[in-house]
């Protein structure tokens, strides 16, 4: 178990530096595909109460990324990450509080429609840093990854800096 913990810690350190492939490799995983997209507005790329929030408080920037990784055990995991930059830190804080509540909506995750992955909100993490809210979610794409594996994927993904 100690090896997994040190791999996860080393993976998070690589993630914070923006070293995507290296971050996954620290876990013994392999990055298969990475696609990113920048948006001008958050409203059209969100739903529920979160979309209503963006109508009152437009975001300054939205970057979204879709990554698939092989966990080395025959499973493929889809990971979607969104970086939402708000004009003010207080708005970012309000957004994170809203997004972290179940049933309030979210930013539409990149990859859900394009790559056929089904994100349910169960394997989710978020991070707030000043005006930036980072949202990550994972889902099985092939095989049967464990809940711990899916959680590890989002814990690492939420550390990546915006592209």
LUMPATI-875838 format. One record per residue: residue in one letter; y, x, z of N, C-alpha, C in turn. Coordinates in nm, 3 decimals. Each point is the difference from the previous one (the first is absolute). Example, Ala and Ser with C-alpha at 12.3 -4.5 7.8 and 13.67 -1.06 7.14 Angstrom:
<recs>
   badren       npy       npx       npz      capy      capx      capz       cpy       cpx       cpz
        A    -0.569     1.319     0.780     0.119    -0.089     0.000     0.120     0.090     0.000
        S     0.105    -0.035    -0.072     0.119     0.082     0.006     0.109    -0.077     0.073
</recs>
This chain:
<recs>
   badren       npy       npx       npz      capy      capx      capz       cpy       cpx       cpz
        X    -0.121     0.082     0.000     0.121    -0.082     0.000     0.126     0.086     0.000
        X    -0.007     0.116     0.064     0.117     0.087     0.006     0.048     0.040    -0.139
        X    -0.093     0.026    -0.091     0.036     0.036    -0.137     0.080    -0.108    -0.070
        X    -0.039    -0.125     0.020     0.072    -0.112    -0.063     0.143    -0.008     0.053
        X     0.016     0.020     0.132     0.132    -0.009     0.059     0.090     0.112    -0.051
        X    -0.052     0.123    -0.006     0.083     0.111    -0.048     0.029    -0.016    -0.149
        X    -0.095    -0.055    -0.077     0.024    -0.027    -0.142     0.108    -0.104    -0.020
        X    -0.001    -0.101     0.085     0.101    -0.105    -0.008     0.138     0.056     0.035
        X     0.006     0.081     0.103     0.126     0.061     0.041     0.053     0.093    -0.110
        X    -0.087     0.082    -0.056     0.040     0.090    -0.109     0.040    -0.081    -0.123
        X    -0.072    -0.110    -0.025     0.033    -0.088    -0.112     0.138    -0.062     0.015
        X     0.034    -0.042     0.121     0.132    -0.058     0.025     0.109     0.105    -0.021
        X    -0.026     0.124     0.043     0.098     0.107    -0.020     0.024     0.025    -0.149
        X    -0.107     0.001    -0.079     0.014     0.018    -0.145     0.073    -0.120    -0.061
        X    -0.032    -0.120     0.049     0.065    -0.121    -0.051     0.150     0.005     0.023
        X     0.042     0.041     0.119     0.143     0.007     0.032     0.074     0.094    -0.094
        X    -0.071     0.099    -0.055     0.060     0.096    -0.093    -0.010    -0.050    -0.145
        X    -0.057    -0.119    -0.021    -0.011    -0.056    -0.134    -0.114     0.056    -0.082
        X    -0.092     0.066     0.064    -0.115     0.060    -0.070    -0.116    -0.100    -0.002
        X     0.004    -0.090    -0.093    -0.092    -0.113    -0.005    -0.147     0.043    -0.008
        X    -0.037     0.071    -0.105    -0.140     0.039    -0.019    -0.051     0.082     0.118
        X     0.083     0.092     0.049    -0.039     0.084     0.113    -0.021    -0.084     0.126
        X     0.084    -0.101     0.021    -0.012    -0.086     0.119    -0.137    -0.069     0.002
        X    -0.040    -0.055    -0.114    -0.130    -0.067    -0.007    -0.114     0.101     0.016
        X     0.015     0.119    -0.060    -0.104     0.103     0.009    -0.024     0.043     0.144
        X     0.102    -0.002     0.082    -0.014     0.039     0.142    -0.098    -0.094     0.072
        X    -0.015    -0.121    -0.053    -0.095    -0.097     0.057    -0.138     0.013    -0.064
        X    -0.010     0.085    -0.102    -0.125     0.010    -0.075    -0.006    -0.104    -0.111
        X     0.116    -0.056    -0.036     0.010    -0.102    -0.103     0.058     0.062    -0.126
        X    -0.006    -0.077    -0.109     0.053     0.049    -0.127     0.089    -0.108    -0.062
        X     0.121     0.040    -0.039     0.091    -0.093    -0.067    -0.046    -0.017    -0.143
        X    -0.021    -0.126    -0.041    -0.047    -0.028    -0.135     0.113    -0.034    -0.095
        X     0.095    -0.082     0.048     0.107    -0.048    -0.086     0.124    -0.026     0.084
        X     0.117     0.022    -0.061     0.127    -0.028     0.069     0.097    -0.052    -0.104
        X     0.061    -0.115     0.029     0.099    -0.062    -0.088     0.119    -0.040     0.086
        X     0.121     0.029    -0.046     0.120    -0.035     0.076     0.097    -0.078    -0.088
        X     0.083    -0.080     0.066     0.099    -0.079    -0.072     0.123    -0.018     0.089
        X     0.117     0.014    -0.060     0.124    -0.023     0.072     0.059    -0.133    -0.044
        X     0.053    -0.075     0.095     0.059    -0.131    -0.028     0.148     0.002     0.040
        X     0.077    -0.085    -0.062     0.142    -0.009     0.033     0.026    -0.100     0.112
        X    -0.085    -0.101     0.011     0.020    -0.105     0.100    -0.129    -0.028     0.075
        X     0.014    -0.043     0.124    -0.117    -0.032     0.083    -0.038    -0.148    -0.006
        X     0.098    -0.086    -0.015    -0.026    -0.144     0.001    -0.110    -0.044    -0.096
        X     0.009     0.037    -0.129    -0.103    -0.044    -0.095    -0.139     0.062     0.027
        X    -0.003     0.104     0.083    -0.126     0.068     0.029    -0.043    -0.021     0.144
        X     0.028    -0.120     0.052    -0.038    -0.035     0.136    -0.030    -0.149     0.005
        X    -0.050    -0.044     0.116    -0.033    -0.142     0.014     0.016    -0.044     0.146
        X     0.002    -0.132     0.019     0.010    -0.058     0.134     0.137     0.023     0.063
        X     0.000     0.007     0.134     0.125     0.022     0.073     0.063     0.134    -0.036
        X    -0.082     0.096    -0.038     0.051     0.131    -0.039     0.089    -0.013    -0.124
        X    -0.041    -0.083    -0.095     0.082    -0.022    -0.119     0.133    -0.065     0.037
        X    -0.004    -0.096     0.091     0.124    -0.064     0.047     0.091     0.102     0.068
        X    -0.060     0.091     0.077     0.076     0.107     0.065     0.075     0.083    -0.105
        X    -0.070     0.035    -0.109     0.062     0.082    -0.105     0.111    -0.075    -0.074
        X    -0.005    -0.132    -0.003     0.108    -0.076    -0.063     0.129     0.014     0.082
        X    -0.015     0.006     0.133     0.116     0.016     0.089     0.040     0.147     0.018
        X    -0.100     0.090    -0.009     0.021     0.143     0.023    -0.068     0.079    -0.112
        X     0.063     0.012    -0.116    -0.063     0.073    -0.112    -0.031     0.145     0.037
        X    -0.112     0.048    -0.048    -0.036     0.139     0.027     0.080     0.092    -0.090
        X     0.005     0.128     0.036     0.069     0.100    -0.081    -0.094     0.063    -0.102
        X    -0.131     0.001     0.032    -0.097     0.065    -0.088    -0.141    -0.044     0.039
        X    -0.088    -0.009    -0.099    -0.140    -0.031     0.024    -0.085     0.088    -0.090
        X    -0.086     0.079     0.062    -0.099     0.079    -0.072    -0.137    -0.049     0.044
        X    -0.090    -0.014    -0.096    -0.136    -0.045     0.032    -0.100     0.094    -0.066
        X    -0.113     0.020     0.066    -0.103     0.088    -0.053    -0.138    -0.061     0.026
        X    -0.089     0.023    -0.095    -0.139    -0.043     0.013    -0.087     0.124    -0.016
        X    -0.090     0.021     0.095    -0.088     0.116    -0.001    -0.143    -0.048     0.021
        X    -0.093     0.062    -0.072    -0.142    -0.023     0.030    -0.059     0.132     0.046
        X    -0.083    -0.008     0.103    -0.065     0.119     0.055    -0.149    -0.026     0.017
        X    -0.077     0.107    -0.011    -0.144    -0.001     0.023    -0.020     0.060     0.139
        X    -0.070    -0.073     0.088    -0.014     0.047     0.138    -0.116     0.098     0.021
        X    -0.066     0.040    -0.108    -0.108     0.096     0.011    -0.132    -0.061     0.044
        X     0.001    -0.132     0.025    -0.123    -0.070     0.042    -0.038    -0.110    -0.099
        X     0.050     0.012    -0.122    -0.033    -0.097    -0.103     0.091    -0.121    -0.004
        X     0.111     0.005     0.070     0.095    -0.113     0.003     0.131     0.041    -0.066
        X     0.062    -0.097    -0.067     0.133     0.020    -0.056     0.096    -0.094     0.072
        X     0.113     0.055     0.042     0.098    -0.076     0.078     0.130    -0.007    -0.079
        X     0.056    -0.120    -0.007     0.130    -0.021    -0.062     0.105     0.005     0.111
        X     0.107     0.073    -0.023     0.108     0.011     0.098     0.131    -0.030    -0.071
        X     0.077    -0.092     0.056     0.131    -0.032    -0.055     0.106     0.036     0.104
        X     0.106     0.066    -0.047     0.107     0.044     0.089     0.133    -0.048    -0.058
        X     0.086    -0.049     0.086     0.135    -0.040    -0.042     0.102     0.068     0.091
        X     0.104     0.055    -0.061     0.111     0.059     0.074     0.122    -0.088    -0.028
        X     0.051    -0.065     0.104     0.115    -0.089    -0.013     0.118     0.064     0.071
        X     0.103     0.032    -0.077     0.121     0.057     0.061     0.104    -0.111     0.010
        X     0.051    -0.018     0.120     0.100    -0.102     0.026     0.138     0.066     0.012
        X     0.109    -0.076    -0.023     0.134     0.057     0.013     0.033     0.047     0.142
        X    -0.055    -0.068     0.102     0.030     0.035     0.140    -0.129     0.015     0.080
        X     0.002     0.088     0.098    -0.116     0.021     0.088    -0.037    -0.129     0.075
        X     0.102    -0.078     0.039    -0.028    -0.124     0.073    -0.077    -0.100    -0.088
        X     0.032    -0.003    -0.130    -0.073    -0.089    -0.092    -0.143     0.048    -0.020
        X    -0.018     0.131    -0.004    -0.136     0.055    -0.013    -0.082    -0.036     0.123
        X     0.060     0.010     0.116    -0.069    -0.036     0.124    -0.038    -0.148     0.001
        X     0.093    -0.086    -0.042    -0.028    -0.143    -0.009    -0.113    -0.029    -0.099
        X     0.003     0.070    -0.113    -0.104    -0.018    -0.102    -0.137     0.040     0.055
        X    -0.008     0.114     0.066    -0.128     0.046     0.054    -0.054    -0.100     0.102
        X     0.088    -0.049     0.087    -0.043    -0.098     0.100    -0.056    -0.125    -0.069
        X     0.063    -0.045    -0.106    -0.046    -0.118    -0.075    -0.133     0.027    -0.070
        X    -0.008     0.111    -0.072    -0.121     0.034    -0.076    -0.121     0.019     0.090
        X     0.021     0.052     0.120    -0.111     0.027     0.091    -0.057    -0.127     0.066
        X     0.068    -0.112    -0.015    -0.052    -0.127     0.053    -0.090    -0.065    -0.104
        X    -0.117    -0.044     0.043    -0.095    -0.067    -0.091     0.061    -0.128    -0.057
        X    -0.027    -0.024    -0.128     0.037    -0.125    -0.063     0.144    -0.010    -0.046
        X     0.074     0.111     0.001     0.142    -0.006    -0.038     0.025     0.047    -0.143
        X    -0.104     0.043    -0.069     0.016     0.051    -0.135     0.006     0.152     0.001
        X     0.032     0.054    -0.116     0.000     0.145    -0.014     0.066     0.038    -0.132
        X     0.011     0.129    -0.022     0.035     0.052    -0.131    -0.128    -0.012    -0.083
        X     0.012    -0.047    -0.124    -0.118    -0.010    -0.086    -0.055     0.140    -0.022
        X    -0.126     0.017     0.032    -0.060     0.132    -0.007    -0.035     0.036    -0.143
        X     0.043     0.118    -0.039    -0.027     0.049    -0.134    -0.149     0.026    -0.012
        X    -0.060    -0.050    -0.106    -0.143     0.020    -0.020    -0.080    -0.126     0.019
        X     0.055    -0.098     0.071    -0.076    -0.122     0.024    -0.029    -0.072    -0.132
        X     0.098    -0.012    -0.085    -0.022    -0.069    -0.126    -0.046     0.094    -0.110
        X     0.054     0.123     0.000    -0.032     0.093    -0.109    -0.140     0.059     0.010
        X    -0.049     0.020     0.121    -0.126     0.071     0.016    -0.109    -0.085     0.064
        X     0.027    -0.126     0.022    -0.102    -0.093     0.049    -0.038     0.016     0.146
        X     0.074     0.077     0.078    -0.032     0.016     0.141     0.051    -0.119     0.078
        X    -0.073    -0.036     0.103     0.036    -0.116     0.081     0.043     0.047     0.138
        X     0.130     0.002     0.023     0.053     0.040     0.130     0.013    -0.125     0.087
        X    -0.054     0.008     0.122    -0.004    -0.117     0.088     0.097     0.008     0.117
        X     0.058     0.117     0.024     0.088     0.017     0.115    -0.073     0.050     0.124
        X    -0.132     0.008    -0.006    -0.076     0.045     0.117     0.011     0.150     0.022
        X    -0.002     0.076    -0.106     0.009     0.146     0.012     0.140     0.040    -0.043
        X     0.090    -0.001     0.098     0.144     0.007    -0.023     0.062     0.094     0.102
        X     0.104     0.069    -0.041     0.080     0.080     0.093     0.142     0.006    -0.056
        X     0.096     0.024     0.087     0.138     0.015    -0.046     0.069     0.105     0.087
        X     0.110     0.050    -0.054     0.076     0.103     0.071     0.148    -0.021    -0.030
        X     0.082     0.023     0.100     0.145    -0.013    -0.014     0.064     0.135     0.025
        X     0.090     0.039    -0.090     0.078     0.123     0.019     0.140    -0.026    -0.052
        X     0.090    -0.024     0.092     0.139    -0.030    -0.030     0.012    -0.119    -0.094
        X     0.038     0.021    -0.127     0.018    -0.112    -0.094    -0.125    -0.028    -0.083
        X    -0.109     0.073     0.026    -0.120    -0.009    -0.081    -0.115    -0.068     0.075
        X    -0.062    -0.098    -0.066    -0.122    -0.062     0.052    -0.112     0.034    -0.099
        X    -0.109     0.058     0.053    -0.115     0.033    -0.082    -0.113    -0.096     0.038
        X    -0.061    -0.060    -0.101    -0.107    -0.097     0.021    -0.123     0.049    -0.077
        X    -0.115     0.003     0.067    -0.124     0.042    -0.067    -0.110    -0.100     0.031
        X    -0.082    -0.024    -0.101    -0.114    -0.089     0.017    -0.116     0.055    -0.081
        X    -0.122    -0.019     0.050    -0.118     0.048    -0.072    -0.101    -0.113    -0.016
        X    -0.087     0.017    -0.100    -0.105    -0.098    -0.028    -0.116     0.071    -0.068
        X    -0.121    -0.049     0.023    -0.114     0.059    -0.071     0.013    -0.030    -0.149
        X    -0.029     0.099    -0.084    -0.001    -0.024    -0.143    -0.143     0.005    -0.053
        X    -0.081     0.087     0.058    -0.142     0.009    -0.035    -0.075     0.048     0.123
        X    -0.122    -0.048     0.016    -0.078     0.037     0.117     0.039    -0.082     0.121
        X    -0.034     0.051     0.118     0.030    -0.070     0.126     0.057     0.097     0.103
        X     0.126     0.041    -0.018     0.060     0.090     0.099     0.014    -0.070     0.135
        X    -0.016     0.076     0.107     0.012    -0.056     0.135     0.145    -0.038     0.030
        X     0.017    -0.083     0.102     0.136    -0.037     0.045     0.075     0.126     0.045
        X    -0.071     0.092     0.066     0.064     0.124     0.046     0.051     0.082    -0.120
        X    -0.077     0.003    -0.107     0.041     0.073    -0.120     0.123    -0.065    -0.062
        X     0.001    -0.132    -0.009     0.114    -0.071    -0.057     0.126     0.019     0.086
        X    -0.018     0.002     0.131     0.114     0.023     0.091     0.052     0.142    -0.013
        X    -0.091     0.096    -0.010     0.041     0.140    -0.018     0.082     0.016    -0.127
        X    -0.039    -0.070    -0.106     0.072     0.008    -0.127     0.146    -0.042     0.017
        X     0.026    -0.109     0.072     0.139    -0.046     0.016     0.078     0.086     0.098
        X    -0.070     0.051     0.103     0.068     0.089     0.096     0.051     0.125    -0.070
        X    -0.075     0.048    -0.097     0.041     0.117    -0.075     0.107    -0.038    -0.104
        X    -0.022    -0.108    -0.073     0.091    -0.041    -0.108     0.141    -0.030     0.048
        X     0.013    -0.056     0.118     0.132    -0.038     0.051     0.085     0.124     0.030
        X    -0.061     0.116     0.005     0.073     0.125     0.027     0.061     0.062    -0.127
        X    -0.045    -0.041    -0.118     0.053     0.059    -0.123     0.150    -0.028    -0.013
        X     0.078     0.101    -0.042     0.141    -0.026    -0.028     0.014    -0.077    -0.131
        X     0.112    -0.065    -0.018     0.019    -0.076    -0.123     0.002     0.095    -0.120
        X    -0.052    -0.048    -0.114    -0.007     0.087    -0.118     0.138     0.036    -0.054
</recs>
